[in-house]
């Protein structure tokens, strides 16, 4: 609201004339170009195709996670009724331990914790630990889903070997 104004940098207050009144600082030209490229990509692929691929990947991920002993999957479990996000935990490990192992040993990015939603985690009884979140997207491949599942299976098996009781 105050400071360098672009068209009247010597003044501390925004000018009253339009468009300068609403344009503090340098426009985010790179961001605008990126947004334009993103919109063009979505229009070229089509929302239906993007959503269909994300549903296939999410279905495979949910199905695979549910088949691994010691892995608890949260959510409705139906890729047709959710966005492309899978939250899970491995019994006996914190979400941070799982995420760190996925990253350091397997080069797989995930997100641990409460995901800025403590009330949701209280509802699903994962507070204060949270969950591990994987978010497949349009550029994720079937091979990458398979690699993630194999990595999670190895981590869960190690946890089981350590004597952690899996439900």
C-alpha positions in Angstrom: 0.0 0.0 0.0 3.0 2.3 0.5 6.5 2.6 -0.9 7.9 2.5 -4.4 5.1 2.8 -6.8 6.7 2.2 -10.2 5.3 5.2 -12.0 6.0 7.6 -9.1 8.9 6.0 -7.2 9.6 9.2 -5.4 6.3 9.0 -3.5 5.5 6.9 -0.5 1.8 6.4 -1.4 0.1 4.8 -4.4 -1.0 7.2 -7.1 -4.8 7.7 -7.5 -4.9 7.1 -11.2 -5.6 3.7 -12.8 -4.0 1.3 -13.4 -1.1 2.4 -11.2 -3.4 2.7 -8.2 -3.7 -1.1 -8.2 -0.3 -2.1 -9.5 2.3 -1.9 -6.8 5.8 -3.1 -7.7 6.9 -5.1 -10.7 4.2 -7.3 -12.3 4.9 -11.1 -12.0 5.5 -11.5 -15.7 7.1 -14.9 -15.3 4.2 -16.1 -13.2 1.7 -14.8 -15.7 3.6 -16.6 -18.5 3.6 -19.8 -16.5 -0.1 -19.5 -15.8 -0.7 -19.1 -19.5 1.4 -22.1 -20.4 -0.5 -24.2 -17.8 -3.9 -23.1 -19.1 -2.8 -24.0 -22.7 -1.6 -27.4 -21.6 -4.9 -28.1 -19.8 -6.9 -27.0 -22.8 -4.8 -29.2 -25.1 -5.1 -32.3 -23.0 -8.6 -31.8 -21.8 -9.8 -32.0 -18.2 -11.5 -35.3 -18.7 -8.2 -37.0 -19.9 -6.2 -35.4 -17.0 -8.8 -36.6 -14.5 -9.0 -40.1 -16.0 -5.3 -40.6 -15.8 -5.2 -39.3 -12.2 -8.0 -41.7 -11.3 -6.2 -44.7 -12.8 -3.0 -43.8 -10.9 -4.8 -43.2 -7.6 -6.8 -46.4 -8.0 -3.5 -48.4 -8.5 -1.9 -46.6 -5.6 -4.8 -47.2 -3.2 -5.1 -50.8 -4.2 -1.4 -51.4 -3.8 -1.1 -49.7 -0.4 -4.1 -51.7 0.9 -2.4 -54.9 0.0 0.8 -54.2 2.0 0.8 -55.7 5.5 1.2 -53.0 8.2 0.0 -50.2 6.0 -3.1 -48.3 7.0 -4.7 -46.3 4.2 -7.0 -43.4 5.1 -9.8 -41.9 3.0 -12.8 -43.4 1.2 -10.6 -45.8 -0.8 -12.4 -45.0 -4.1 -10.4 -43.1 -6.7 -13.6 -42.1 -8.4 -14.8 -40.2 -5.2 -11.6 -38.4 -4.3 -8.8 -36.3 -5.7 -5.4 -37.8 -6.5 -4.1 -37.9 -3.0 -3.4 -41.0 -0.9 -2.7 -40.8 2.9 -1.3 -43.7 4.8 0.8 -44.8 7.7 3.0 -47.8 8.4 2.5 -49.3 11.8 5.4 -48.7 14.1 6.8 -45.8 12.2 6.1 -42.1 12.3 5.0 -40.4 9.1 8.3 -38.4 9.2 10.4 -41.6 9.4 8.5 -43.1 6.4 8.9 -39.9 4.3 12.6 -39.6 5.2 13.2 -43.2 4.2 11.2 -42.8 0.9 13.3 -39.8 0.1 16.8 -40.9 1.2 16.7 -44.5 0.1 14.3 -44.5 -2.8 14.3 -40.9 -4.2 10.5 -40.7 -3.7 9.0 -37.4 -2.6 6.1 -37.5 -0.1 4.8 -35.2 2.6 4.5 -36.2 6.3 2.5 -34.7 9.0 -0.8 -32.9 9.6 -1.0 -31.2 6.2 -2.3 -28.0 7.7 -5.5 -29.9 8.8 -5.2 -30.8 12.5 -9.0 -31.2 12.8 -9.1 -33.7 10.0 -6.4 -35.7 11.6 -8.2 -35.6 15.0 -11.3 -37.0 13.1 -9.4 -39.9 11.6 -7.3 -40.5 14.8 -4.0 -39.7 13.3 -3.4 -36.6 15.5 -0.7 -35.6 16.4 1.4 -37.9 14.1 -0.4 -37.2 10.9 0.0 -39.3 7.8 2.3 -39.8 4.8 0.8 -38.2 1.7 1.5 -39.2 -1.9 0.0 -37.1 -4.7 0.2 -38.6 -8.1 -0.3 -36.2 -11.0 -0.7 -36.2 -14.7 3.0 -36.6 -15.3 3.4 -39.5 -12.8 3.9 -42.8 -14.6 2.6 -46.3 -13.8 6.2 -47.3 -13.3 6.7 -44.7 -10.6 3.5 -45.9 -8.8 5.0 -49.4 -8.9 8.3 -48.2 -7.6 6.6 -46.3 -4.8 4.6 -49.4 -3.8 7.7 -51.6 -3.8 9.6 -49.1 -1.6 6.7 -48.8 0.9 6.5 -52.6 0.9 10.2 -52.8 1.8 9.8 -50.2 4.6 6.8 -52.0 6.0 8.6 -55.4 5.9 11.6 -53.9 7.8 9.2 -52.5 10.4 7.6 -56.0 10.8 11.0 -57.6 11.2 11.8 -55.3 14.0 8.9 -56.9 15.8 6.3 -54.2 15.4 2.8 -55.7 15.6 0.9 -55.0 12.3 -2.8 -54.9 12.4 
